[in-house]
Amino acid sequence: MERRTFLRGAVVGGSVAAFGGSLWHGVASAAPAQPGAGPYGALRSADANGILLPAGFSSRVVARSGQNVSGTSYKWHSAPDGGACFADGSGWIYVSNSEVSPSGGAGAVRFSSTGAITGAYRILSSTRNNCAGGATPWNTWLSCEEVDRGYVYETDPWGVKAAVRRDAMGRFKHEAAAADPVRQVVYLTEDVSDGCFYRFRPTTWGDLSSGTLEVARMGSGTSGTVTWAVVPDPSGATATRNQVSGAKRFNGGEGCYYADDTCWFTTKGDNRVWQYNAVTQALELAYDDSLVTGGGAPLTGVDNVTGASSGDLYVAEDGGSMEICLITPDDVVAPFLRISGQSSSEITGPAFSPDGRRLYFSSQRGTSGSSSGGITYEVTGPFRA
C-alpha cells in the first residue's frame, strides 16, 4: 500500500488534524526506498542564491542571522534550526529555533496571503541549543533543547503568550517532537548514539503540564512490534534512556514527523529513516543508505523531516551534499534541491506553508560556516498535491 494513502489530506506544517482513511492492517513490510528519478526532474544550475532546483521552482532569502528581517526591526537569530508553519488568517507564520547556547530560543516571521513579510519577532528566549521540535494540533510550537537533561518549551507562534517549560515531557537530549491526535500522544526523539524513541501521554489532551513519559521497547532488529514502557523518573536524574530494561536504542535521533497514523523519524548516526505504524505498533525502515543498491546513496546525513499532502517525505541533510531529498510514496528517493558553496553548514527546519505551495528551510551556518551566518530560504513552485 502506498504512503500517499496515509498522507493524503494531511495539513502540512503547523496544524495536525485527526485523520481517518486506510490503515496498514495486514500489510507486509516493504523494502526501504531506493534511488530513482524524482517527480520534478533533474536539478538545474544554481540560482542567484546558490540553490539548485528543478525546472519551475525558484528561491528567495527570507532572513539572515544578525540582520533585520526585511521591513522589521527584528534581527534574525543565529543558527536557525527546526521550524514549522502555522496558519494565520489568510497568511501564515514560520517559526524557527536557534541552536546556540546560552541564548538559543526561537523566532518567527509572519507572512501575508501573498507571501509578503509583515512582521518578525522573538517567541522564546534564554534557553539552550534549541534544535528541532514540533507543532501541536492546538497551534503551539514545542521547542526542544538538545543538551543533557534538556527541556521542552511550549511556545506561542504569535508571540503573545509566554513560553512554558513542560517538565513532564522529560529531561534528556531532546531533538524533535510530533503530535499524534488519534492516540493523543507526542512522539519524541533523542539525539545521542544510544538514544531512545519516546512518547508522552498527557493527562488531558491539549494540556502538556502533566502526563506519562514512555519509551519504546523492541528487539534488536530493524523491524518488529513495539511495546511501550513507563519511564519511572522523567526528571532524568538517571538518564531516561537507561531506566527501562530492553529499551530500543537508536543511533542519534533527529527529525520526527506524524501524519495519518504514521510517525516517521530519522537517525543520523546510521543514515536511516524509520516509520512507526501507530495502529499496529510496528516499526520498520523507510530508508537506509547502507541498503541502497546500484550506486551511491543520494541521501546521507539525514536530519530534519517534513511531509507534503502528496505523500512525499522531505528529508534535510546535515552535511552530505547539502540537499533536501524526497522519498516518494512508491519508495523512490531523489534530490529535490541542493545548496552550493555551503559545505560547512547543514539544512534545517523544512516546513510547508499551510497551502503547500511554499517550502521554508535554513542553512544553519550559511556560507561562513559560523552560527552567525545562518540563512533562511523560501522555495516556491509547482509542488504536487
Secondary structure in CASP SS format (residue, H / E / C, confidence):
PFRMAT SS
TARGET T0000
AUTHOR 0000-0000-0000
METHOD secondary structure of the structure
MODEL  1
M C 1.00
E C 1.00
R C 1.00
R H 1.00
T H 1.00
F H 1.00
L H 1.00
R C 1.00
G C 1.00
A C 1.00
V C 1.00
V C 1.00
G C 1.00
G C 1.00
S C 1.00
V C 1.00
A C 1.00
A C 1.00
F C 1.00
G C 1.00
G C 1.00
S C 1.00
L C 1.00
W C 1.00
H C 1.00
G C 1.00
V C 1.00
A C 1.00
S C 1.00
A C 1.00
A C 1.00
P C 1.00
A C 1.00
Q E 1.00
P E 1.00
G C 1.00
A C 1.00
G C 1.00
P C 1.00
Y C 1.00
G C 1.00
A C 1.00
L E 1.00
R C 1.00
S C 1.00
A C 1.00
D C 1.00
A C 1.00
N C 1.00
G C 1.00
I E 1.00
L E 1.00
L C 1.00
P E 1.00
A C 1.00
G C 1.00
F C 1.00
S E 1.00
S E 1.00
R E 1.00
V E 1.00
V E 1.00
A E 1.00
R E 1.00
S C 1.00
G C 1.00
Q C 1.00
N E 1.00
V C 1.00
S C 1.00
G C 1.00
T C 1.00
S C 1.00
Y C 1.00
K E 1.00
W C 1.00
H C 1.00
S C 1.00
A C 1.00
P E 1.00
D E 1.00
G E 1.00
G E 1.00
A E 1.00
C E 1.00
F E 1.00
A E 1.00
D E 1.00
G C 1.00
S C 1.00
G E 1.00
W E 1.00
I E 1.00
Y E 1.00
V E 1.00
S E 1.00
N E 1.00
S E 1.00
E C 1.00
V C 1.00
S C 1.00
P C 1.00
S C 1.00
G C 1.00
G C 1.00
A E 1.00
G E 1.00
A E 1.00
V E 1.00
R E 1.00
F E 1.00
S C 1.00
S C 1.00
T C 1.00
G C 1.00
A C 1.00
I E 1.00
T E 1.00
G E 1.00
A E 1.00
Y E 1.00
R E 1.00
I E 1.00
L E 1.00
S C 1.00
S C 1.00
T C 1.00
R C 1.00
N C 1.00
N E 1.00
C E 1.00
A E 1.00
G E 1.00
G E 1.00
A E 1.00
T C 1.00
P C 1.00
W C 1.00
N C 1.00
T C 1.00
W E 1.00
L E 1.00
S E 1.00
C E 1.00
E E 1.00
E C 1.00
V C 1.00
D C 1.00
R C 1.00
G E 1.00
Y C 1.00
V E 1.00
Y E 1.00
E E 1.00
T E 1.00
D C 1.00
P C 1.00
W C 1.00
G C 1.00
V C 1.00
K C 1.00
A C 1.00
A C 1.00
V E 1.00
R E 1.00
R C 1.00
D H 1.00
A H 1.00
M H 1.00
G C 1.00
R C 1.00
F E 1.00
K C 1.00
H E 1.00
E E 1.00
A E 1.00
A E 1.00
A E 1.00
A E 1.00
D E 1.00
P C 1.00
V C 1.00
R C 1.00
Q C 1.00
V E 1.00
V E 1.00
Y E 1.00
L E 1.00
T E 1.00
E E 1.00
D C 1.00
V C 1.00
S C 1.00
D C 1.00
G E 1.00
C C 1.00
F E 1.00
Y E 1.00
R E 1.00
F E 1.00
R E 1.00
P E 1.00
T E 1.00
T E 1.00
W C 1.00
G C 1.00
D E 1.00
L E 1.00
S E 1.00
S E 1.00
G E 1.00
T E 1.00
L E 1.00
E E 1.00
V E 1.00
A E 1.00
R E 1.00
M C 1.00
G C 1.00
S C 1.00
G C 1.00
T C 1.00
S C 1.00
G E 1.00
T E 1.00
V C 1.00
T E 1.00
W E 1.00
A E 1.00
V E 1.00
V C 1.00
P C 1.00
D C 1.00
P C 1.00
S C 1.00
G C 1.00
A C 1.00
T C 1.00
A C 1.00
T H 1.00
R H 1.00
N H 1.00
Q C 1.00
V C 1.00
S C 1.00
G C 1.00
A E 1.00
K C 1.00
R C 1.00
F E 1.00
N C 1.00
G C 1.00
G E 1.00
E E 1.00
G E 1.00
C E 1.00
Y E 1.00
Y E 1.00
A E 1.00
D C 1.00
D C 1.00
T E 1.00
C E 1.00
W E 1.00
F E 1.00
T E 1.00
T E 1.00
K C 1.00
G C 1.00
D C 1.00
N C 1.00
R E 1.00
V E 1.00
W E 1.00
Q E 1.00
Y E 1.00
N E 1.00
A C 1.00
V C 1.00
T C 1.00
Q C 1.00
A E 1.00
L E 1.00
E E 1.00
L E 1.00
A E 1.00
Y E 1.00
D E 1.00
D H 1.00
S H 1.00
L H 1.00
V C 1.00
T C 1.00
G C 1.00
G C 1.00
G C 1.00
A C 1.00
P C 1.00
L C 1.00
T C 1.00
G C 1.00
V E 1.00
D E 1.00
N E 1.00
V E 1.00
T E 1.00
G E 1.00
A C 1.00
S C 1.00
S C 1.00
G C 1.00
D C 1.00
L E 1.00
Y E 1.00
V E 1.00
A E 1.00
E E 1.00
D C 1.00
G C 1.00
G C 1.00
S C 1.00
M C 1.00
E E 1.00
I E 1.00
C E 1.00
L E 1.00
I E 1.00
T C 1.00
P C 1.00
D C 1.00
D C 1.00
V E 1.00
V E 1.00
A E 1.00
P E 1.00
F E 1.00
L E 1.00
R E 1.00
I E 1.00
S C 1.00
G C 1.00
Q C 1.00
S C 1.00
S C 1.00
S C 1.00
E C 1.00
I E 1.00
T E 1.00
G E 1.00
P E 1.00
A E 1.00
F E 1.00
S C 1.00
P C 1.00
D C 1.00
G C 1.00
R C 1.00
R E 1.00
L E 1.00
Y E 1.00
F E 1.00
S E 1.00
S E 1.00
Q C 1.00
R C 1.00
G C 1.00
T C 1.00
S C 1.00
G C 1.00
S C 1.00
S H 1.00
S H 1.00
G H 1.00
G C 1.00
I E 1.00
T E 1.00
Y E 1.00
E E 1.00
V E 1.00
T E 1.00
G C 1.00
P C 1.00
F C 1.00
R C 1.00
A C 1.00
END
